Amino acid sequence: MPLSDTTFLLSEQAQLTPTQQALTARIKSFITAHQEDDDAAVFVLHGDAGSGKSVVLNAVFTAVREPGMHLLVNHNEMLKVYKEVAGMTPGVLKKDYEKPTPFINRMQKSGQKAKAVFVDEAHLLLSQADPFNAYHGHNQLADLLQLTQVLVIVEDFDQVVKLKSHWDQQLLKQTLAGHIVESAELSQQFRMQDASVSEWINAFVQKRKLLPLPQPEDFTFKVFADGQPLYDWIRAQDAKLGLARMIATTDFPFRVFGDKTWWVDAGTLHLPWDKINFTDRPWASRPETLHEVGSIYTIQGFDLNVAGVILGPSIDYDPQTDRIVIDTSKFEDQEAFRKRAGLGEAEKQALILHVANILMKRGRMGLGLYAVNKNLRERLLALQ
């Protein structure tokens, strides 16, 4: 399976849109203009899930890459993709791509500065210490400003999924104060093939009134009364279209380490969670994962043709207000909620909604939903 099928990489036939081409040229000019500045200059690229941010970032990096330039991403599965890019792109090396923590630790020890640093998924940068993962600073973005001449970051704060990497516009502005900053936003949706579905998801995760399910001609959107029929549909879609997978909010028990198999139960469905992927291929592109349930840790940043999404116990519905409600006590991702000073219930609820947003916006051609909670399930079925 070509890597372009599941990732931000363009196929051999595809090209950057005129908007993306213009933005690529703009970022390249920004890098050239500020290469000799005393303080790091920063280009910030904003955009929703599926808006083509990584396409632009990768295009700029591979075009301008020279010794002293690095691309960082704090996501194991996406790092695998970038390293595979290196194997297909003349003049680009696998060592040019790494995670932020080892890069920061190495550069601080050497006392050197990079010519330019590119950060994909910058909303995953740590904003507090994480000794378990060998980060002893307090803000990885602030550290990077001291370690490079030019910094290019891609962010979407609606994709923050851990309190230890909690970011918002206020913290970003505070961290970048005193630096030259230029920004741009990508608003076109490239992944999901119908804007009405994306708007329905936005209303859902923003806890606005739930909308009737759109039924566009070029996108299949279905709600299921049980998890097993959803899985049966996903297998049929995979046979027909390829790249159909089950994914779920992290509301079901799991532990990252150990050999034990952890399970997702959704109605009569009983499927194993994904496991740590020690292969060099992304989770979604491996055929055996059709029989697993993926999570944000394996699917964030990737594309599916059809997504079967299980909304777990933390996400429910209030008939009185006709809006989504969140019960953070039922969220099983203990790492995501690791104690963070100054952040509380509102931030936890937002994080869970971010997870739902990420999952529901994975599919190019189709989305199937099953809600564990009865109130939400019945309301979704009624809207269908």
N, C-alpha and C positions, 0 to 999 in steps of 0.2 A: 504494500500500500504506500503510495507516495506521501512524503511527509507533509506536503501542502494540503492534503485532504483533512488533516486534523489540527493544523496549526495556522499561525499567522503567515506562514510562508506562501508566497504567490506561486501558482502553477506556472509552468513554462509559457502557457498561452496568455496568462493574465498580466496586466500592467497596472502601474499606479494610476489613479484617477488624476485629472488635471489639478484638483485641489490638493491631493497628496503630493504631486510633483512640485507644486508651488511651495508647499510647506517644507518639503525636503530641501529645496534650494534655499529657502529662508534660514533654516537651521544651519546649513553648511556655511552660509555667509556669516551668521552669528558666531560660529566657532572660529572662523578666520579672523573676524574683527576683534575678538577678545583673547586671542591666543597669548598675548604678551601683557595682559592686565596684571596688576599687583594682587588684586583680590579676585576670587572666582566669580565669573559671570555665569548666570543660570538661565537656561531655557526650559520652561515648564510646558508640557503638552498635556492638556486635559482631554477627557473623553469617556463616554459610557462604554460598558462592556460591548464588544463587537463593533466598535467604531473605527478600527484600523490603526490604533495607536502603535502597536508593535510592528506593523508593516512599515510605517514611516521610520520608526527608530532603527529598525534593522537596515532599511535602505540607506539611511544617512551613515550609519556606522560602517557598513561594508564599503561605502563610497569614499569615506575620508580616512579610514583606518590606517594608522601608521604606528611605529613603535612608540609606546608611552600613552596609548589610548586603550581603554578597557570598557567592557560592557558587563554590568552587574545585574543579577536578578536573584531575589531571595525566595526562589521556588525551585525545588529539585527537578520537577518534571520539565519546566520550561528551560532550565539550564541544559538539560539533555538535548533539547531541540537546538539551542544555540550552538552547542558543541558539534552537533551534526552539521549545522550550517557551515562551520569552519572547515569541515571536511569537503564541502562542495564549492567553497568560494576561494579562488586564488588570492594569495596574499593575506588571508585571515587564518589565525592560529587558534587552536582549542584553548590555549592558555590565556587568550584575550578575554575569555568569558569565565566569570566566577561568581561566587556568592559574596555579598558585601562584607561579612565579618572577617573572613581570612584576608580579603583585600585591605581592609582598614588596618588590621593588626600588622600585616606585613609592611605597608607603607609607613605607618607610624614608627615602626622599628627602624626602617631604613632612612627615614628623614627626607625621602624624595617626594616630588610632586609629579602627578600625571599631567600629560598635555590636555587630555579630555577624558571625562568619565560619563558614560551613558548608563542610566538606571531604568530598567523596565520594571513595571509593577512597583513603583516607588512607594505606594501605599502599604507595601509589605516591609519597608524598612523599619527597624526597631526604633522606638522612641523612648525606651528605657533600657536599663542594663538587663542582660540575659546571661548570667554566668554559666548556666548549663550548656549554652552554645558558644561559650568563650568570648562573649561580648561584654566588656566591662565599662563601656562608655555610657552615655545617657541619651544620645540622639545621633543615629547613624548619618542622617542628612547633614547635621552640623559638622560631624567629623569629615565627611566627604568634601565639604566646602574648604577645609584646610588642606586637602590632599590633591587638589587639581586646579588647573587654570580655568577650565570650562566644564560646567556640569549640565548635562541634558537629562531631564527626568520625565517619565511618563507616569501619570497618576489618575486614579479614579477613587475618590474617598468613599464611594458607595461599594467598594470592594474590600474595605478593611474588615478582617475576620478574626483579629486577636487584639486584646486590650494592650498587650505589650508593643504592638505596632499601631497604636491608635493615632490617627492623623485626621485633622480637619483644616479648613482654610485658615483659621486663626493661628494654629500652630505652624502651618507652612509659612504664613506671612511673618510671624515672629522669628522663625529660624532663618529666613532669607533677608531679614532687615539689614540694610547697609550694603547689599550686593546689587549689582546691575541685574535686573530680571526682565526677561521678555517671555510672553506666554502666547499660546494659541489653543484653540479648541476644535476637536473633530466632533461633528454632530450627526453625520450620516451613519445609519445603521447598515453595516455590511453583512453581518452574520444572519440575523433573522430576516426572512424574506418578506415580511409584512409588518408595516409600522403599527397597525392596529393591535397586534399581539404584544408588541413592545409597550404600547401605551396601557394595555390592560395590566401587564406586569407592574408597570410603574405605579398605577393606582393601588394595586395590591400591596406592594412593599412600602408605599408611602402612607398606608392605612387610610386612604380615601375610601369613599363608597365603592363597593365592588360593582364592576360593570358586567353586563351580559357578555358571554364569550363571543368574540368575533369569529366569523367563519369565512375567512378569505379563500379565494380560489387557489392560491399558490402556497398555502401553509395549512397543515392539519393540526387542529387544536382540540383535544378531547379530555374529558374528565371521566374517571373510572370509579366504580362503586367498590372495587376490591383490588388489591395489589397484584394478584395472580393474573387476571385478565390484562392488566397493564403490561406485565412482563411478557405475556403471550403476544401482545400487540408489538412490543419492542422487538422481539425475536423475528416476527414477521416483517417488520420494517427493515431490520438488519439484513434479512435475506433478500429483500426487494431493493433497498437503496444503499445498504452498507452503513457503517458508523452510527448505529442506533445502540444506546446504552442506558442502563438504569443508574440513576444517581439519587442521592438522598441528603437531606439536611442532617447535620451531625447530632441527631437526637436519639441515637441508638447506641448502647454500650460498646465501647471498643478501647483497646490499649494499643499503642503504636508498637511496643516491643514485645517479644515473646512469640512462641509458635502457636498459641491458641487461636482458633478460628472464632471470630466474632460475627454475629448474625444480625440481619435487619429483618424484622417481622412487620409486615404491612397487610393486615387482613389475613388471608390464607397464604400469602407469599412468605417464604422463608429462604432468604438468599444470604451468602456470606458477604461481609464488607470486603472492600479492596484491602490489599496488604502492601507493605513497603515494596516498591518496585525496584529491584536490583538490576533489571535489564537496562539496556541503553535505548529502549523504545518507549515512547509515551504510553500511558495506561490505555487510552482510548484506541490506539492503533493496534493493540494486541488482541487477536481473535478470542482468546480464552476469557477475556474480561467481559464478554457478553453474559457470562454466568456469575458475575459479581455485581455489587452495588458500589458505584464510585462516590467520591466525596469531593469537597472543594480542594482537598489536598492533591487529588489526582486529575481534576478536570478544570480547575481555574486557569484561564488563559487559552483553553483549547476549544475546538469546534466539534460538534456532532452534527450529523444530518437530522437525527431525531433523538430527543431527550425524553426519557421516562422519569419524572421527578416525584419522589415520595416526600411529602411534607409531614414531618414528624410531630411528636406530642407537644413541642414547645409553641407550635403555631396553631391558633384556634380562631374562632369566629364568634362575635357578639351579636346576636339577633337584634338587640335593642338599638344598636348604633349602625348595624350593617357594615361593620368594619372588622379588620383583622385585629386580634389581641395576641399578646406574647406572654408566655409563662417561662421566665428564665430558669426557674428551678428544674425544669424538665430537659434542659439542654445538656447533652452528655459530653461536650468537648471541654474537658477540664483545663487543657492547655490554653484554650481561647480566653477563658475567664480567670486566668491567673491574676492574683490580686494586683490592683493598680491604684495608687493613691490619686484621689481627685476624680475618679471615674466610678459611676455607680449604675443604678438600674436603667436609666435612660440609654446609656452607652451600650449596656448589655443587650437591651432590646434592639437597638439599631444594628448591632453586630449580627444578630440572628436574622434580621430582615435583609441584611447584606448577603448572607449566605443563600437565602431563598432567591434573591435577585440574580446572583451569579449562576445558580443552577438553572433557573427557568429561562435564562437567556443563552443557553448553550446550543440549542437546536437551530439549524439553518432552515429545515423544511417541516419540522413537526415538533409538537410538545404534548405529552400526555401527563396528567396529574392524578395523583391519589393522595388524599388527606387522611391521616390516621384518626384525627379527632372527628367525631360524628357530626357536630354542629357545622364545622367547616366543610366536611365532605358533602353533607346534604345541601348546603347552600350552593356549592360549586355545581353539583348535579342539577339543581334547580335553574341556575344561570345558563346551563347548557340546554 
